């Protein structure tokens, strides 16, 4: 957790995607799109979270043909 209303997310890119013309990553939290990240970045700050709660976080790569299937889902739990 970065502070009371945000957290830091980072990931390791799938090496199979190196030659697939990825335009970026889309971050979903509880199945809601939270933002998109450029293809050379592997980190993001997620803002506007509750002080307490649980979130299901997943990534999808995207290119000119659409989105990939979901990444592994990460469960983030926050408590005061």
LINLINMO-V171038 format. One line per field, one symbol per residue. ss: DSSP state (@ for helix, = for strand, . for the rest). phi: phi as a letter, one per 30 degrees, with the letter a starting at -180 (. if undefined). psi: psi as a letter, one per 40 degrees, with the letter a starting at -180 (. if undefined). A space follows every 10 residues. Layout:
ss->???
phi->???
psi->???
This chain:
ss->..=..===== ....@@@... ...======. .=======.. ..=====... ..======== ===..==... ...=====..
phi->.dadbabcbb bcdddddecc idclbcccbh icdclbbddd cbaacccicd dbkbbccbcb dbbdckcddd dddccccbbd
psi->hdaeeiihhi ihiheeedfe fheaihhhhf ehheiiiide ifiihhifii diahihhiih iiaeeaiiii aihhhhhhi.
